[in-house]
Amino acid sequence: MSSADLTGELFLAGDRRDGGSSALLHSHDPRSGERLEPGYRAAAPEDIAAACAAAAESFASYRAVPVERRAEFLRRIAEEIEGDASRIIARGVTETGLPEARLKGEVGRTAGQLRLFADLIVDGRPADVRIDHADESGPELRSQTVGIGPVAVFAASNFPLAFSVAGGDTASALAAGCPVVVKAHEAHLGVSELVAAAVVRAVRASDVPAGVFSMVVGEGREVGQALVKDEHIRAVGFTGSQAVGLAIVASAAERTEPIPVYAEMSSVNPCFVLSHALEQRAEEIASAFVDSLTLGAGQFCTNPGLLVLPKGAAADRFIAAASERLRASPPQTMLSARIHRSFEEDVAARASHSDLTTLVGPTMEKTGGPHEASGSLFATDAALFLRRPELQNEVFGPSGVVVQCDSEAELESVATALSGQLTASLHADPGDEAMVRRLLPRIESVVGRLIFNAWPTGVRVCDAMVHGGPFPATSAPGTTSVGARAIDRFLRPVSYQGFPGWALPDVLRDEHVVAWPRRVDGDNLVP
């Protein structure tokens, strides 16, 4: 698409404006390294302050918008994005190097998330209405959840739509009744502008307060820290590297009034292949493992970077098949020069690690653009892995480690030693039942989602999905950033004691409460 379709401006409470900083940011085509127009002037401190103040000013009136109208607003955002999908996808291909089919899928997922939360709030479940009538133990209490306040959202590098300007964090925060200030990711500024424009069109068409949405641009810590530390911001949603995520957590904790940070940061998504499955399906599992490892150039947060299996002839077959398939896998363009540079540095460090054997080495030869990456695979044994916790560190890209275990006890020890993960996979056949029962309690204590005889890449947006996990996978292990429960991050419960009916919020009045799922005197009642 032509850069003439883009203005290079920020969005502050519905208005376009140039950023007030002297810094000028450009996206780049990762396939060629070409700088893309237009340039985007970074937000100055006063821009961020204005966006956050507008969000705070709009909070009370937006929270008071009936859920039916709030749901229509979310659906309108989805329609506006779908209506501009051809331009968004064309710019996305140029800014990310991702194939058109992948970006079409992201448009669908982004719209689907918005509609899921629209349906959810109309259904009433997030309100979590509870009523305890007065009795000998005390007075009557009624409770509901309310939005926590303005939310800062940091767009992710690896999902220019689904985890970006109008992605899951934004959708769930808006559904909760919280205004949003988004920091666009500098790798896909054009896509961010187009999506932000779609959100603003929906704001105007839905007659919700203009301050409910703003988007700022900036590189480095200054803009991010200013956003997190602004006194009007009440929560943060982030998807990205552990280093940046922890810096955001630290900034939020240093505030006079600390706020929660929901950061999804790093995961190697371990996969355990048990003996009977390995004996029967070594080559099949190896092929699927490599396909999942290299999917999207290994730039999903759920690519499997660690595979654990028992030593033996079947393991040798697995390693031979996986190595052969990986060598045959073509190089892929990574999302940005920064990501590609970090990947090559991490893989080079693995190749020189004294406790790792290189099965498929990194190939620095480029057959296409400057930011291509080829897959690599390394091996170690359980004893070395257990002594070297750094082998659990995520390498963002198509690189994996195979850990071979001498015994079932070592398999259990590896599972016990794992740090927090988004996912873990179990590959097992009949005959592996006893080992599954022994491993499961160890694995489920450190992951958000367990997968049986399948691979972790691919996240379904639905009620039961959990995309979270203990640290360092996330900063908030009791939450998820995907699925219906994501809205809970931006809600808090409020109880009303002894209120007469006329003074209660509408949702809690007897004439209205019958329309909502509710819990009365400890019993669940569903209309």
C-alpha positions, 0 to 999 in steps of 0.5 A: 500500500502507499505510504500516502494513506498514512499520516504518521500521527498519534491518536489522543482522545480521538484526535490525530496529532503529531508527537511532541518529541524530536525523535522520529521513528520509522518501521522497516521492511524486514525482508529488505531492511528498507526504511518505510514511510511515513516517519512517526514523531514520538510522544513527548511527556505532555502527550502521554500526560494528556492521553492518560488524563483524558482516559481518567476523565472519561472513566466514570462516564464510560463505566456508566455506559450500559453493557449492551451499548458497550458491547455494540462498541466492541462489535463496531471496532471489529467491523471497522477493522474487517472493513479496512482489512485489505489495507491493514494486511498489505501494510502488515506484510510490508512491515513484518514479512509475515505471509498474507494468510497469517495476517488474514488469520490475525484479522479474524482472531482480533475481530473474534476476540472483540466479539467474544468480550461483547457477548460475554459482558451482555451475558453478565458473567463478568459482573459476578453478581452475589447477594447475601440476604440479611440473617442472624449472622449479619446485614444484607450484602450485594456485590458486583465487579467494576472496571479498575480504571484506565489501562496502559497496553503495550503492543507486542512485536510478534502479533501486529494485530491480535496482541497489539492496538486492538488486541486481547488486552485492549478488548478485555479492558474496554469490555471491563469498562476501562479506557485504554492508552496503547503504546504502539510497537515501533516494528509495525507503526503503519498497521498500528495507525490503521487499526487505531483509526478503526478504533477511533471511528468506532468510538465516534459511531458508538457515542462513547467518550473520546478519551476511552482510547488513545495511541502513543508512539515511542522507542526506548524506556522513556515513553513506556516508563512515563506511561506506567508511572502516570498517576491516572493509569491503574493497570498495565497489559504487556506482551514481550521480552522478560527484560522489558516486562520486568522493567515495567513491573519495577516502574509500576512498583516504584509508584506512590500508588503501585499498580498491577502489571499483567506481563506475558514474558518468556516460555520454552514450552517443554514437551515430554515424550514418554517411552511407549509413544517414543517407541511407536511414533518417534519419526512422526513426533520428530516431524511435528516437533520441528514443524511447531518449532519453526512455525512463524520463524519460531516467533510465537510465544508458544513454540516448543523450545525444549523437548525431554525424552528417555535415552535409547534407540528410539531417542536416536531415531527421534533425533535423526528424524528431527535433525533431517527435517530441520536441515530441510526447513527453509530459512524464514524472515524474522520480524525485525532487525532487533529480533533477528540480531538477538536470535543470532546472538543467542544461538551463537551462545548455545553453539559455544556452550560447553554442555550442549551438543550441536545437532543442527548448527546455525546457518549464517548464510543468507539466501534471501533478505538480511534478517533470515533465520535458519533453525538450530537444534542442540542436545544435552542430558538430564544431569547437565540440564539440571546443573545449568538453569540457563538452559531453560532460557527462552531463545526467541526464534526457531531453536530448540534443546533436546534433553535425554534422560537415563531414567523415569526418575530423571524425567521427573527431576527435569519436570520438577526443576522447570520454571514457570511456563505458558504451556507443557505438552505430553506425548504418551500412548497406552502403556505410559499411564503410570508415568503420566500420572507421576508427571502431571502434578509436577508439570501442572504446578508450573504451567498455564496450559497442558497439551496431550499428544499435540503441540502448543503453537496455536491458541484458541480464543474461548472460555476455557483457554489459559494463556498464562503461567507462573513466573517467568512466563508471566508476572501474574500467575493467577491470570490469562491474557487470552480467553474469557477470563482475561477480562478479570484482570481489569475488574475489581469486586465492590460490596454494598452493605445495607443499601435500600433498593433505590440506592443500589446500582441498577445491576444489583436491584431486584427488578434487574438482577433477575436478568444476570447470572448470580449467586444468592445466599451461597447458591448459584442461580442462572436465569 
